[in-house]
């Protein structure tokens, strides 16, 4: 009985998140009420408050369903080789993986579009802004650490501080995804994204075609 109840609760939670994704994409976050989401999910506002504290909490949960694997890769083993040391190829593949997932997975694309173009950081969404900044800062810190270690591993002096290079990589990927979401037919996110990424890394003295590990 307990197992069935937990299962039902999980189904309801996922239905609410699915409904929120669709409505947020179609009419924007600010114009979507919790009641709209409850009706679309075939449940009640009470069910929403059972699972989520408020709209910001629901929004963050919606984002996490898609982004947690990517965030874990960027801030965790995605930036390290099998021996636990930072690897240029692992870092590169992690970033390319984010582009590939955005381009090929409709679920990811929809959520990224909502997070990029359909949300305003009004007071009720402060928790969303806080989470965005926390994840960004964590990813940049891990990338900075990885770049510094990779450069030392290969005896290379980066042409700028590792922190600045990490910022450049973050802006590069974020800009590619944001612009592609505006018009997916404008360019090939994966192919041209890879070219831009490799050019930036080469400019840092980390040419992926020459450096192994």
C-alpha positions as a Markdown table, in Angstrom:
| # | Residue | x | y | z |
|---|---|---|---|---|
| 1 | Unk | 0.0 | 0.0 | 0.0 |
| 2 | Unk | 2.8 | 2.4 | 0.9 |
| 3 | Unk | 4.7 | 1.5 | -2.3 |
| 4 | Unk | 1.6 | 2.2 | -4.4 |
| 5 | Unk | 1.0 | 5.6 | -2.6 |
| 6 | Unk | 4.6 | 6.6 | -3.2 |
| 7 | Unk | 4.3 | 5.6 | -6.9 |
| 8 | Unk | 1.1 | 7.6 | -7.3 |
| 9 | Unk | 2.8 | 10.6 | -5.7 |
| 10 | Unk | 5.7 | 10.4 | -8.1 |
| 11 | Unk | 3.4 | 10.2 | -11.1 |
| 12 | Unk | 1.5 | 13.2 | -9.9 |
| 13 | Unk | 4.7 | 15.2 | -9.3 |
| 14 | Unk | 6.0 | 14.3 | -12.8 |
| 15 | Unk | 2.6 | 15.2 | -14.3 |
| 16 | Unk | 2.8 | 18.6 | -12.6 |
| 17 | Unk | 6.3 | 19.2 | -13.9 |
| 18 | Unk | 5.3 | 18.1 | -17.4 |
| 19 | Unk | 2.4 | 20.5 | -17.4 |
| 20 | Unk | 4.5 | 23.3 | -16.1 |
| 21 | Unk | 7.0 | 22.8 | -18.9 |
| 22 | Unk | 4.4 | 23.0 | -21.6 |
| 23 | Unk | 2.6 | 26.1 | -20.1 |
| 24 | Unk | 5.8 | 28.0 | -19.3 |
| 25 | Unk | 7.0 | 27.5 | -22.8 |
| 26 | Unk | 3.7 | 28.5 | -24.4 |
| 27 | Unk | 2.8 | 31.5 | -22.3 |
| 28 | Unk | 5.8 | 32.3 | -20.1 |
| 29 | Unk | 6.4 | 31.8 | -16.4 |
| 30 | Unk | 4.9 | 35.1 | -15.2 |
| 31 | Unk | 1.6 | 34.5 | -17.0 |
| 32 | Unk | 1.2 | 30.9 | -15.8 |
| 33 | Unk | -0.5 | 30.4 | -12.4 |
| 34 | Unk | -0.2 | 27.4 | -10.2 |
| 35 | Unk | -3.9 | 26.8 | -10.8 |
| 36 | Unk | -3.2 | 26.7 | -14.6 |
| 37 | Unk | -0.6 | 24.0 | -13.9 |
| 38 | Unk | -2.9 | 22.0 | -11.6 |
| 39 | Unk | -5.7 | 22.1 | -14.2 |
| 40 | Unk | -3.4 | 21.1 | -17.1 |
| 41 | Unk | -2.1 | 18.2 | -14.9 |
| 42 | Unk | -5.6 | 17.1 | -14.0 |
| 43 | Unk | -5.1 | 17.7 | -10.3 |
| 44 | Unk | -5.6 | 20.4 | -7.7 |
| 45 | Unk | -3.6 | 23.3 | -6.2 |
| 46 | Unk | -3.4 | 21.3 | -3.1 |
| 47 | Unk | -1.4 | 18.6 | -4.9 |
| 48 | Unk | 1.0 | 21.3 | -6.1 |
| 49 | Unk | 1.6 | 22.5 | -2.5 |
| 50 | Unk | 2.1 | 18.9 | -1.4 |
| 51 | Unk | 5.1 | 18.6 | -3.7 |
| 52 | Unk | 6.3 | 22.2 | -4.1 |
| 53 | Unk | 6.6 | 25.2 | -1.8 |
| 54 | Unk | 5.7 | 27.8 | -4.5 |
| 55 | Unk | 6.2 | 28.5 | -8.2 |
| 56 | Unk | 9.9 | 29.1 | -7.8 |
| 57 | Unk | 10.3 | 25.7 | -6.1 |
| 58 | Unk | 8.3 | 24.0 | -8.9 |
| 59 | Unk | 10.4 | 25.9 | -11.5 |
| 60 | Unk | 13.7 | 24.8 | -10.0 |
| 61 | Unk | 12.5 | 21.2 | -9.8 |
| 62 | Unk | 11.6 | 21.4 | -13.5 |
| 63 | Unk | 15.0 | 22.7 | -14.3 |
| 64 | Unk | 16.8 | 20.1 | -12.2 |
| 65 | Unk | 15.1 | 17.2 | -14.0 |
| 66 | Unk | 17.0 | 18.1 | -17.1 |
| 67 | Unk | 20.1 | 19.9 | -15.9 |
| 68 | Unk | 21.3 | 17.9 | -12.9 |
| 69 | Unk | 23.0 | 15.3 | -15.0 |
| 70 | Unk | 24.8 | 18.0 | -16.9 |
| 71 | Unk | 25.7 | 19.9 | -13.8 |
| 72 | Unk | 27.0 | 16.8 | -12.2 |
| 73 | Unk | 29.2 | 16.2 | -15.2 |
| 74 | Unk | 30.6 | 19.7 | -15.3 |
| 75 | Unk | 31.2 | 20.0 | -11.6 |
| 76 | Unk | 32.2 | 16.4 | -11.0 |
| 77 | Unk | 33.8 | 13.5 | -12.9 |
| 78 | Unk | 33.0 | 15.1 | -16.3 |
| 79 | Unk | 36.1 | 17.2 | -15.9 |
| 80 | Unk | 38.3 | 14.4 | -14.8 |
| 81 | Unk | 40.0 | 11.4 | -16.4 |
| 82 | Unk | 39.7 | 7.9 | -15.1 |
| 83 | Unk | 42.7 | 8.4 | -12.8 |
| 84 | Unk | 40.9 | 11.3 | -11.1 |
| 85 | Unk | 43.1 | 14.0 | -12.7 |
| 86 | Unk | 41.6 | 16.7 | -14.9 |
| 87 | Unk | 41.6 | 15.9 | -18.6 |
| 88 | Unk | 41.3 | 18.3 | -21.5 |
| 89 | Unk | 39.4 | 15.7 | -23.5 |
| 90 | Unk | 37.0 | 15.0 | -20.7 |
| 91 | Unk | 36.4 | 18.7 | -20.2 |
| 92 | Unk | 35.9 | 19.1 | -23.9 |
| 93 | Unk | 33.5 | 16.2 | -24.2 |
| 94 | Unk | 31.5 | 17.4 | -21.2 |
| 95 | Unk | 30.9 | 20.7 | -22.9 |
| 96 | Unk | 30.2 | 19.2 | -26.3 |
| 97 | Unk | 27.7 | 16.9 | -24.5 |
| 98 | Unk | 25.8 | 19.9 | -23.3 |
| 99 | Unk | 25.5 | 21.1 | -26.8 |
| 100 | Unk | 24.5 | 17.7 | -28.2 |
| 101 | Unk | 21.8 | 17.2 | -25.5 |
| 102 | Unk | 20.3 | 20.6 | -26.2 |
| 103 | Unk | 20.2 | 20.0 | -29.9 |
| 104 | Unk | 18.9 | 16.4 | -29.9 |
| 105 | Unk | 16.7 | 16.1 | -26.8 |
| 106 | Unk | 13.3 | 17.8 | -27.1 |
| 107 | Unk | 12.8 | 17.7 | -23.4 |
| 108 | Unk | 16.1 | 19.5 | -22.7 |
| 109 | Unk | 15.5 | 22.0 | -25.4 |
| 110 | Unk | 12.1 | 22.9 | -24.1 |
| 111 | Unk | 13.4 | 23.4 | -20.5 |
| 112 | Unk | 16.4 | 25.4 | -21.7 |
| 113 | Unk | 14.1 | 27.6 | -23.7 |
| 114 | Unk | 11.9 | 28.3 | -20.7 |
| 115 | Unk | 14.9 | 29.0 | -18.5 |
| 116 | Unk | 16.5 | 31.3 | -21.1 |
| 117 | Unk | 13.7 | 33.2 | -22.7 |
| 118 | Unk | 10.5 | 32.6 | -20.7 |
| 119 | Unk | 11.4 | 33.6 | -17.1 |
| 120 | Unk | 11.7 | 37.0 | -15.3 |
| 121 | Unk | 13.6 | 37.3 | -12.1 |
| 122 | Unk | 10.8 | 39.1 | -10.2 |
| 123 | Unk | 10.7 | 38.9 | -6.4 |
| 124 | Unk | 8.6 | 35.7 | -6.3 |
| 125 | Unk | 11.3 | 34.0 | -8.4 |
| 126 | Unk | 14.3 | 35.0 | -6.3 |
| 127 | Unk | 15.0 | 31.4 | -5.5 |
| 128 | Unk | 15.3 | 30.7 | -9.2 |
| 129 | Unk | 17.9 | 33.5 | -9.6 |
| 130 | Unk | 19.7 | 32.2 | -6.5 |
| 131 | Unk | 20.0 | 28.7 | -7.9 |
| 132 | Unk | 21.1 | 30.0 | -11.3 |
| 133 | Unk | 23.9 | 31.9 | -9.7 |
| 134 | Unk | 24.9 | 29.1 | -7.4 |
| 135 | Unk | 25.2 | 26.6 | -10.3 |
| 136 | Unk | 27.0 | 29.1 | -12.5 |
| 137 | Unk | 29.5 | 29.9 | -9.9 |
| 138 | Unk | 30.1 | 26.2 | -9.0 |
| 139 | Unk | 30.5 | 25.2 | -12.7 |
| 140 | Unk | 32.9 | 28.1 | -13.3 |
| 141 | Unk | 35.0 | 27.3 | -10.2 |
| 142 | Unk | 35.3 | 23.6 | -11.3 |
| 143 | Unk | 36.2 | 24.6 | -14.8 |
| 144 | Unk | 38.8 | 27.1 | -13.5 |
| 145 | Unk | 40.4 | 24.4 | -11.4 |
| 146 | Unk | 40.4 | 21.9 | -14.3 |
| 147 | Unk | 41.9 | 24.4 | -16.7 |
| 148 | Unk | 44.7 | 25.4 | -14.3 |
| 149 | Unk | 45.5 | 21.7 | -13.6 |
| 150 | Unk | 45.5 | 20.8 | -17.3 |
| 151 | Unk | 47.8 | 23.7 | -18.2 |
| 152 | Unk | 50.2 | 22.6 | -15.5 |
| 153 | Unk | 50.0 | 19.0 | -16.6 |
| 154 | Unk | 51.2 | 20.0 | -20.1 |
| 155 | Unk | 53.6 | 22.7 | -19.0 |
| 156 | Unk | 51.6 | 25.5 | -20.6 |
| 157 | Unk | 51.2 | 29.0 | -19.3 |
| 158 | Unk | 47.6 | 30.2 | -20.0 |
| 159 | Unk | 47.5 | 33.6 | -21.8 |
| 160 | Unk | 45.0 | 34.8 | -19.1 |
| 161 | Unk | 44.1 | 33.8 | -15.6 |
| 162 | Unk | 42.3 | 30.5 | -15.4 |
| 163 | Unk | 39.3 | 32.2 | -13.9 |
| 164 | Unk | 39.0 | 34.5 | -16.9 |
| 165 | Unk | 39.4 | 31.5 | -19.2 |
| 166 | Unk | 36.6 | 29.7 | -17.4 |
| 167 | Unk | 34.4 | 32.7 | -17.7 |
| 168 | Unk | 35.1 | 32.7 | -21.4 |
| 169 | Unk | 34.1 | 29.1 | -21.8 |
| 170 | Unk | 30.9 | 29.7 | -19.8 |
| 171 | Unk | 29.9 | 32.7 | -21.9 |
| 172 | Unk | 30.8 | 30.8 | -25.1 |
| 173 | Unk | 28.6 | 27.8 | -24.4 |
| 174 | Unk | 25.8 | 29.9 | -22.8 |
| 175 | Unk | 25.8 | 32.3 | -25.8 |
| 176 | Unk | 25.8 | 29.4 | -28.4 |
| 177 | Unk | 22.8 | 27.8 | -26.7 |
| 178 | Unk | 20.8 | 31.0 | -26.2 |
| 179 | Unk | 21.3 | 32.1 | -29.8 |
| 180 | Unk | 20.5 | 28.6 | -31.2 |
| 181 | Unk | 17.3 | 28.5 | -29.1 |
| 182 | Unk | 16.2 | 31.7 | -30.8 |
| 183 | Unk | 16.5 | 30.2 | -34.2 |
| 184 | Unk | 17.6 | 26.5 | -34.4 |
| 185 | Unk | 17.8 | 26.8 | -38.2 |
| 186 | Unk | 20.4 | 29.6 | -38.1 |
| 187 | Unk | 23.4 | 27.3 | -37.4 |
| 188 | Unk | 24.4 | 23.7 | -36.5 |
| 189 | Unk | 24.8 | 23.9 | -32.7 |
| 190 | Unk | 26.9 | 20.8 | -32.4 |
| 191 | Unk | 29.1 | 21.1 | -35.5 |
| 192 | Unk | 29.8 | 24.8 | -35.3 |
| 193 | Unk | 29.8 | 24.8 | -31.5 |
| 194 | Unk | 32.6 | 22.3 | -31.6 |
| 195 | Unk | 34.6 | 24.5 | -34.0 |
| 196 | Unk | 34.1 | 27.5 | -31.8 |
| 197 | Unk | 35.0 | 25.6 | -28.6 |
| 198 | Unk | 38.2 | 24.1 | -30.2 |
| 199 | Unk | 39.2 | 27.5 | -31.5 |
| 200 | Unk | 38.9 | 29.0 | -28.0 |
| 201 | Unk | 40.8 | 26.1 | -26.4 |
| 202 | Unk | 43.5 | 26.4 | -29.0 |
| 203 | Unk | 43.8 | 30.1 | -28.2 |
| 204 | Unk | 44.5 | 29.2 | -24.6 |
| 205 | Unk | 47.3 | 27.0 | -25.8 |
| 206 | Unk | 45.2 | 23.8 | -25.3 |
| 207 | Unk | 44.9 | 22.5 | -28.8 |
| 208 | Unk | 42.7 | 19.4 | -28.6 |
| 209 | Unk | 44.3 | 18.0 | -31.8 |
| 210 | Unk | 47.8 | 18.0 | -30.2 |
| 211 | Unk | 47.3 | 17.5 | -26.5 |
| 212 | Unk | 46.3 | 14.1 | -25.1 |
| 213 | Unk | 44.8 | 13.7 | -21.6 |
